[in-house]
């Protein structure tokens, strides 16, 4: 903003609107918006960075080139910013999740049934939306469930594809998946957008929903009744309900961190070095299974 408040000190020279606009015009700044509420103000919004690239699909674009086309980024590379969202709402990296997408300075990240938007230049939080089914593990099999244009962010979740306003995260439209000819259930698979056309593939429904164990323990934001809990989960249920009266974010974070069951595997095959003596490298290995 450039201008002067209406109650400026009388010793300060008043700013004339035309003079302000003339000065801004000579600067090469974009056409400003003008407001004379509580003074004289000119709002200048920076335009697009010429030469900036975009990453609008799982592999950059509908052509899957894995190239953003950016002409501005040069080596040596460094960290521009770090901070949120952090790991709490994110899938484990080994789950091969969908990649973030970005255009016009906005970065969109998909976590565990949540879509988050940040300023790509400084990390400022913009908005967040929880969407059931908005999670994609094993994107190497199903493909990406996010597609981005300048006007819309598309999110495929179960049998719906949500069109969101990139600026606010609000739902603009929902595209229902057409029924299968044989009447069987199916879900959105890979999606892509070119121009005004949204493309998508169909996939079989998942055998188990993401976070199925947590969903068995919680119903409508409350702990489920114990007689409704599958017998194999009741020990965990008792532990968590004793520690957390409500299944809030702290309970969910604890649940995500503590889902490892360890077992010892003996006589594991040697690690490619058949001449090494028994010592730091042995024939034993610890492996884990995640129950969350």
C-alpha positions as CSV (number, residue, x, y, z in Angstrom):
1,X,0.0,0.0,0.0
2,X,1.1,3.5,-0.8
3,X,-0.6,6.6,0.5
4,X,-1.4,8.6,3.6
5,X,-3.9,8.2,6.5
6,X,-6.7,10.7,6.8
7,X,-5.5,11.8,10.3
8,X,-1.9,12.5,9.2
9,X,0.0,15.0,11.3
10,X,-0.6,18.5,10.1
11,X,3.1,19.1,9.8
12,X,3.3,16.4,7.1
13,X,2.7,17.5,3.5
14,X,-0.6,16.1,2.2
15,X,-0.5,13.6,-0.6
16,X,-2.5,14.4,-3.8
17,X,-4.1,11.3,-5.4
18,X,-3.1,12.2,-8.9
19,X,0.5,12.9,-7.9
20,X,0.6,9.5,-6.2
21,X,-0.8,7.7,-9.2
22,X,1.6,9.6,-11.5
23,X,4.6,8.5,-9.3
24,X,3.5,4.9,-9.3
25,X,2.9,5.0,-13.1
26,X,6.5,6.1,-13.7
27,X,7.8,3.2,-11.5
28,X,6.5,0.5,-13.8
29,X,4.3,-1.0,-11.1
30,X,1.0,-2.7,-12.1
31,X,-2.2,-0.7,-12.3
32,X,-3.1,0.1,-8.6
33,X,-6.4,-0.2,-6.9
34,X,-7.5,3.1,-5.2
35,X,-9.3,3.6,-1.9
36,X,-10.1,7.0,-0.2
37,X,-11.4,5.4,2.9
38,X,-9.6,6.8,6.0
39,X,-7.1,8.6,3.7
40,X,-5.7,8.1,0.3
41,X,-4.4,4.7,-0.6
42,X,-3.1,2.9,-3.7
43,X,-2.9,-0.9,-3.5
44,X,-0.3,-2.4,-5.8
45,X,-0.4,-6.2,-6.4
46,X,2.7,-7.7,-8.0
47,X,2.0,-9.6,-11.2
48,X,3.3,-12.9,-12.2
49,X,7.0,-13.5,-12.2
50,X,7.9,-13.7,-15.9
51,X,9.8,-17.0,-16.5
52,X,8.5,-18.7,-13.3
53,X,7.5,-22.3,-13.8
54,X,4.7,-24.4,-12.4
55,X,4.1,-28.0,-11.2
56,X,0.5,-28.8,-11.7
57,X,0.3,-32.6,-11.8
58,X,2.1,-35.6,-10.2
59,X,4.9,-35.3,-12.8
60,X,4.7,-31.6,-13.4
61,X,2.1,-31.4,-16.2
62,X,-0.4,-33.5,-18.2
63,X,2.5,-34.7,-20.4
64,X,4.4,-36.1,-17.4
65,X,7.6,-34.4,-18.5
66,X,8.8,-33.9,-14.9
67,X,10.0,-30.5,-15.9
68,X,8.5,-27.3,-14.6
69,X,9.8,-25.0,-17.3
70,X,11.1,-22.5,-14.8
71,X,13.7,-20.1,-16.2
72,X,14.5,-18.2,-12.9
73,X,16.0,-20.8,-10.6
74,X,19.7,-21.1,-10.9
75,X,22.5,-22.8,-9.0
76,X,23.8,-22.7,-6.4
77,X,20.6,-23.8,-4.7
78,X,19.7,-23.1,-1.1
79,X,16.9,-23.2,1.4
80,X,14.4,-20.3,0.8
81,X,12.3,-21.1,3.9
82,X,11.4,-23.9,6.2
83,X,8.7,-24.5,8.8
84,X,5.1,-25.7,8.5
85,X,3.3,-27.9,7.7
86,X,5.8,-30.3,9.3
87,X,5.3,-34.1,9.5
88,X,2.3,-34.4,11.7
89,X,-0.4,-34.4,9.0
90,X,1.8,-35.9,6.3
91,X,2.0,-39.4,4.9
92,X,5.1,-41.4,5.6
93,X,7.6,-40.8,2.8
94,X,7.7,-44.6,2.1
95,X,4.0,-44.5,1.3
96,X,4.8,-43.0,-2.1
97,X,2.3,-40.2,-1.7
98,X,1.2,-37.7,-4.3
99,X,3.5,-34.8,-4.9
100,X,2.7,-31.2,-4.0
101,X,1.5,-28.9,-6.8
102,X,2.2,-25.3,-7.3
103,X,1.4,-22.3,-9.6
104,X,1.4,-18.5,-9.3
105,X,3.2,-18.5,-6.0
106,X,0.9,-20.9,-4.2
107,X,2.0,-24.4,-3.0
108,X,-0.7,-27.0,-2.4
109,X,0.2,-30.0,-0.2
110,X,-1.9,-33.1,0.4
111,X,-1.6,-34.8,3.8
112,X,-3.8,-37.4,5.6
113,X,-7.2,-36.4,4.3
114,X,-6.3,-32.8,4.3
115,X,-5.3,-30.2,1.7
116,X,-3.0,-27.3,2.8
117,X,-2.0,-24.2,0.9
118,X,1.1,-22.1,1.6
119,X,2.9,-19.1,0.0
120,X,5.6,-20.7,-2.1
121,X,8.0,-17.7,-1.6
122,X,7.9,-17.3,2.2
123,X,6.0,-20.2,3.7
124,X,3.0,-18.2,4.9
125,X,0.0,-20.4,5.7
126,X,-3.0,-19.6,3.4
127,X,-5.7,-22.1,4.1
128,X,-6.5,-25.7,5.0
129,X,-9.3,-28.1,4.1
130,X,-10.2,-31.5,5.5
131,X,-11.7,-33.7,2.8
132,X,-12.6,-37.4,3.5
133,X,-10.6,-39.6,1.2
134,X,-8.2,-36.8,0.1
135,X,-5.1,-39.0,0.5
136,X,-3.1,-40.9,-2.0
137,X,-0.7,-43.6,-1.1
138,X,1.1,-45.6,-3.7
139,X,0.8,-42.9,-6.3
140,X,3.2,-45.0,-8.4
141,X,0.2,-47.4,-9.0
142,X,-2.9,-45.1,-9.0
143,X,-1.2,-42.0,-10.3
144,X,-1.8,-38.5,-8.8
145,X,-5.1,-37.4,-7.5
146,X,-4.3,-33.6,-7.7
147,X,-4.5,-31.4,-10.8
148,X,-4.0,-27.7,-10.9
149,X,-4.8,-24.8,-13.2
150,X,-4.7,-21.0,-12.7
151,X,-8.4,-21.1,-11.8
152,X,-8.9,-24.4,-10.0
153,X,-7.4,-27.1,-7.8
154,X,-8.9,-30.5,-8.5
155,X,-8.8,-33.1,-5.7
156,X,-10.0,-36.7,-6.3
157,X,-11.3,-38.4,-3.2
158,X,-13.2,-41.7,-3.3
159,X,-16.0,-41.3,-5.9
160,X,-15.9,-37.5,-6.0
161,X,-13.6,-35.0,-7.5
162,X,-13.6,-31.6,-5.8
163,X,-12.9,-28.3,-7.6
164,X,-11.5,-25.9,-5.1
165,X,-10.8,-22.2,-5.4
166,X,-7.0,-21.9,-5.2
167,X,-7.2,-18.6,-3.3
168,X,-9.6,-19.7,-0.6
169,X,-9.9,-23.5,-0.7
170,X,-13.7,-23.3,-0.9
171,X,-15.5,-25.9,-3.0
172,X,-16.7,-24.5,-6.4
173,X,-18.1,-27.8,-7.8
174,X,-18.1,-31.5,-7.1
175,X,-17.8,-34.0,-10.0
176,X,-19.5,-37.3,-9.2
177,X,-17.9,-40.4,-10.7
178,X,-20.2,-41.9,-13.3
179,X,-21.7,-45.3,-12.4
180,X,-20.0,-48.4,-13.6
181,X,-21.9,-50.3,-16.4
182,X,-22.1,-53.4,-14.2
183,X,-23.1,-51.4,-11.1
184,X,-19.9,-52.2,-9.1
185,X,-18.3,-49.6,-6.8
186,X,-15.3,-47.7,-8.0
187,X,-13.3,-44.5,-7.3
188,X,-11.4,-41.8,-9.0
189,X,-7.9,-42.9,-10.0
190,X,-5.5,-40.6,-11.9
191,X,-6.8,-37.1,-12.8
192,X,-5.5,-34.5,-15.2
193,X,-6.7,-31.2,-16.6
194,X,-6.0,-29.5,-19.9
195,X,-7.7,-26.2,-20.7
196,X,-11.3,-26.6,-19.6
197,X,-11.4,-30.4,-19.7
198,X,-10.9,-32.6,-16.7
199,X,-9.7,-36.1,-17.4
200,X,-9.8,-39.1,-15.0
201,X,-9.4,-42.8,-14.8
202,X,-11.4,-45.2,-12.5
203,X,-9.9,-47.6,-10.0
204,X,-11.3,-50.3,-7.8
205,X,-12.4,-49.4,-4.3
206,X,-9.7,-49.8,-1.7
207,X,-9.9,-53.0,0.4
208,X,-9.3,-50.8,3.5
209,X,-9.7,-47.1,3.9
210,X,-6.7,-45.0,4.8
211,X,-6.5,-44.7,8.6
212,X,-9.0,-47.6,9.0
213,X,-7.8,-48.5,12.5
214,X,-8.2,-44.9,13.8
215,X,-11.6,-44.7,12.1
216,X,-12.7,-47.8,13.9
217,X,-11.8,-46.2,17.3
218,X,-13.4,-42.8,16.6
219,X,-16.9,-41.9,15.5
220,X,-18.0,-38.3,14.9
221,X,-15.1,-36.8,16.9
222,X,-15.8,-39.1,19.9
223,X,-14.3,-42.4,21.1
224,X,-16.4,-45.2,19.9
225,X,-18.1,-47.5,22.5
226,X,-15.9,-50.3,23.4
227,X,-18.4,-53.0,22.4
228,X,-18.3,-51.5,18.9
229,X,-14.5,-51.9,18.7
230,X,-13.0,-54.9,16.9
231,X,-11.5,-57.3,19.5
232,X,-8.0,-57.0,18.0
233,X,-7.9,-53.2,18.7
234,X,-9.4,-53.1,22.2
235,X,-6.0,-53.1,24.0
236,X,-4.9,-50.0,22.1
237,X,-8.4,-48.5,22.6
238,X,-8.1,-48.9,26.4
239,X,-4.6,-47.3,26.4
240,X,-5.6,-44.3,24.4
241,X,-8.9,-43.6,26.1
242,X,-7.2,-43.7,29.5
243,X,-4.6,-41.1,28.4
244,X,-6.8,-38.9,26.2
245,X,-10.4,-38.2,27.3
246,X,-11.1,-36.9,23.7
247,X,-9.7,-38.1,20.4
248,X,-8.2,-34.7,19.7
249,X,-5.1,-33.8,17.6
250,X,-2.7,-34.8,20.5
251,X,-4.3,-38.2,20.6
252,X,-4.1,-38.6,16.8
253,X,-0.5,-37.5,16.7
254,X,0.4,-40.0,19.5
255,X,-1.4,-42.7,17.6
256,X,0.6,-42.0,14.4
257,X,3.9,-42.0,16.2
258,X,3.4,-45.2,18.2
259,X,2.2,-47.7,15.6
260,X,5.3,-49.9,15.4
261,X,5.3,-53.6,16.4
262,X,8.8,-54.9,16.5
263,X,10.0,-58.5,15.9
264,X,13.4,-60.1,15.7
265,X,14.4,-61.9,12.5
266,X,17.3,-64.3,12.9
267,X,19.5,-65.9,10.3
268,X,19.0,-63.0,7.9
269,X,21.0,-63.4,4.6
270,X,24.5,-61.7,4.5
271,X,24.5,-58.2,3.2
272,X,26.4,-58.7,-0.1
273,X,29.8,-58.9,1.7
274,X,30.4,-62.6,2.1
275,X,34.0,-62.2,3.3
276,X,33.2,-59.9,6.3
277,X,33.9,-61.3,9.7
278,X,31.2,-61.4,12.4
279,X,31.1,-58.0,14.0
280,X,29.3,-54.8,13.3
281,X,27.6,-56.4,10.3
282,X,25.8,-59.5,11.3
283,X,23.2,-61.9,10.0
284,X,20.5,-60.5,12.2
285,X,18.0,-57.7,11.4
286,X,15.2,-55.8,13.1
287,X,12.1,-55.2,11.0
288,X,8.8,-53.6,11.9
289,X,5.2,-53.6,10.8
290,X,3.0,-50.5,11.1
291,X,-0.4,-51.0,12.6
292,X,-1.6,-47.4,12.1
